[in-house]
Amino acid sequence: MKRLTKLQTPPSEVVFDLPTDALSEPVKVQGGYKRVYQNVLLVESGGRYKLFCTSRDYIKFLAGEGHFKWARGETPFVCGDVFLAEEVGEYEINGNCTFTVVRQ
């Protein structure tokens, strides 16, 4: 089912906070920086960042604000928001922001 849902509380098994030393070194990509550890991405976006989801992405915004752009429109976000993207295909996060993605 294709949907993008804002969550009040993420599932307890989804861990967004990882120690910085567990993450890879930053790599410049899409005008920002990406760090990775297994199924977790930490992205510092310079304004626009594209992702592709065929299963579930849990997204937590650590800084900034903006909006998602996806097949069914646009959805705003602010710092602290948590979303679940399910089978949405390509989606875009617009806005100068920092976010973590946990892929399942």
C-alpha positions as a Markdown table, in Angstrom:
| # | Residue | x | y | z |
|---|---|---|---|---|
| 1 | Met | 0.0 | 0.0 | 0.0 |
| 2 | Lys | 1.5 | 3.3 | -1.1 |
| 3 | Arg | 1.3 | 5.8 | 1.7 |
| 4 | Leu | 3.1 | 8.5 | 3.6 |
| 5 | Thr | 2.0 | 8.8 | 7.3 |
| 6 | Lys | 3.0 | 11.2 | 10.0 |
| 7 | Leu | 3.6 | 9.2 | 13.2 |
| 8 | Gln | 2.9 | 10.4 | 16.7 |
| 9 | Thr | 5.2 | 7.7 | 18.2 |
| 10 | Pro | 7.5 | 5.5 | 16.1 |
| 11 | Pro | 7.6 | 1.7 | 16.9 |
| 12 | Ser | 10.0 | 0.9 | 19.7 |
| 13 | Glu | 12.1 | -1.4 | 17.4 |
| 14 | Val | 13.0 | 1.6 | 15.2 |
| 15 | Val | 16.3 | 3.1 | 16.4 |
| 16 | Phe | 17.1 | 6.5 | 15.0 |
| 17 | Asp | 19.9 | 7.5 | 17.4 |
| 18 | Leu | 23.2 | 5.9 | 16.6 |
| 19 | Pro | 26.6 | 6.9 | 18.0 |
| 20 | Thr | 28.4 | 9.1 | 15.5 |
| 21 | Asp | 31.4 | 6.7 | 15.4 |
| 22 | Ala | 29.1 | 3.8 | 14.2 |
| 23 | Leu | 28.3 | 5.8 | 11.0 |
| 24 | Ser | 30.5 | 5.9 | 7.9 |
| 25 | Glu | 32.5 | 8.9 | 7.0 |
| 26 | Pro | 30.3 | 11.6 | 5.3 |
| 27 | Val | 30.0 | 11.3 | 1.5 |
| 28 | Lys | 29.0 | 14.3 | -0.6 |
| 29 | Val | 25.9 | 13.4 | -2.5 |
| 30 | Gln | 22.9 | 15.3 | -4.1 |
| 31 | Gly | 24.2 | 18.6 | -2.7 |
| 32 | Gly | 24.5 | 17.4 | 0.9 |
| 33 | Tyr | 26.2 | 14.7 | 3.0 |
| 34 | Lys | 25.2 | 11.2 | 3.7 |
| 35 | Arg | 26.5 | 8.8 | 6.4 |
| 36 | Val | 25.4 | 5.1 | 6.6 |
| 37 | Tyr | 25.3 | 2.3 | 9.1 |
| 38 | Gln | 23.6 | -0.9 | 7.9 |
| 39 | Asn | 20.0 | 0.0 | 7.2 |
| 40 | Val | 20.3 | 3.6 | 8.6 |
| 41 | Leu | 21.1 | 6.8 | 6.7 |
| 42 | Leu | 21.9 | 10.1 | 8.2 |
| 43 | Val | 21.5 | 12.9 | 5.7 |
| 44 | Glu | 22.4 | 16.6 | 5.9 |
| 45 | Ser | 20.5 | 17.9 | 2.9 |
| 46 | Gly | 21.4 | 21.1 | 1.0 |
| 47 | Gly | 17.8 | 21.5 | -0.2 |
| 48 | Arg | 16.7 | 18.5 | -2.2 |
| 49 | Tyr | 17.3 | 14.8 | -1.6 |
| 50 | Lys | 15.7 | 11.9 | -3.6 |
| 51 | Leu | 15.1 | 8.5 | -2.2 |
| 52 | Phe | 13.4 | 5.3 | -3.4 |
| 53 | Cys | 11.3 | 3.1 | -1.2 |
| 54 | Thr | 9.9 | -0.4 | -2.1 |
| 55 | Ser | 9.2 | -1.4 | 1.5 |
| 56 | Arg | 9.2 | 0.8 | 4.6 |
| 57 | Asp | 11.3 | 3.9 | 5.4 |
| 58 | Tyr | 11.0 | 5.5 | 8.8 |
| 59 | Ile | 12.1 | 9.2 | 8.6 |
| 60 | Lys | 12.9 | 11.4 | 11.5 |
| 61 | Phe | 13.8 | 15.1 | 11.0 |
| 62 | Leu | 16.5 | 16.3 | 13.3 |
| 63 | Ala | 16.8 | 19.9 | 12.0 |
| 64 | Gly | 15.1 | 22.2 | 9.5 |
| 65 | Glu | 11.8 | 22.1 | 7.8 |
| 66 | Gly | 10.3 | 21.6 | 4.3 |
| 67 | His | 8.1 | 19.2 | 2.5 |
| 68 | Phe | 8.0 | 15.7 | 0.9 |
| 69 | Lys | 7.2 | 15.5 | -2.8 |
| 70 | Trp | 5.8 | 12.1 | -3.8 |
| 71 | Ala | 3.4 | 10.6 | -6.3 |
| 72 | Arg | 0.4 | 11.7 | -4.3 |
| 73 | Gly | 1.4 | 15.3 | -3.7 |
| 74 | Glu | 3.3 | 17.3 | -1.1 |
| 75 | Thr | 3.5 | 16.9 | 2.7 |
| 76 | Pro | 5.1 | 19.4 | 5.0 |
| 77 | Phe | 7.5 | 18.5 | 7.8 |
| 78 | Val | 9.3 | 20.3 | 10.7 |
| 79 | Cys | 12.1 | 19.4 | 13.0 |
| 80 | Gly | 11.1 | 16.5 | 15.3 |
| 81 | Asp | 8.5 | 15.0 | 12.9 |
| 82 | Val | 8.6 | 11.3 | 12.2 |
| 83 | Phe | 7.1 | 9.7 | 9.1 |
| 84 | Leu | 6.5 | 6.3 | 7.7 |
| 85 | Ala | 6.8 | 5.9 | 3.9 |
| 86 | Glu | 5.4 | 2.6 | 2.7 |
| 87 | Glu | 6.1 | 1.4 | -0.9 |
| 88 | Val | 5.9 | 5.0 | -2.2 |
| 89 | Gly | 8.5 | 4.5 | -4.9 |
| 90 | Glu | 10.5 | 7.6 | -5.5 |
| 91 | Tyr | 10.1 | 10.5 | -3.1 |
| 92 | Glu | 11.9 | 13.7 | -2.5 |
| 93 | Ile | 12.7 | 15.6 | 0.7 |
| 94 | Asn | 12.9 | 19.4 | 0.0 |
| 95 | Gly | 14.3 | 21.9 | 2.4 |
| 96 | Asn | 17.6 | 22.5 | 4.2 |
| 97 | Cys | 17.4 | 19.8 | 6.8 |
| 98 | Thr | 19.0 | 16.9 | 8.6 |
| 99 | Phe | 17.2 | 13.6 | 8.8 |
| 100 | Thr | 17.6 | 10.0 | 9.6 |
| 101 | Val | 16.1 | 7.1 | 7.6 |
| 102 | Val | 15.7 | 3.6 | 9.0 |
| 103 | Arg | 14.9 | 1.2 | 6.2 |
| 104 | Gln | 13.0 | -2.1 | 6.8 |
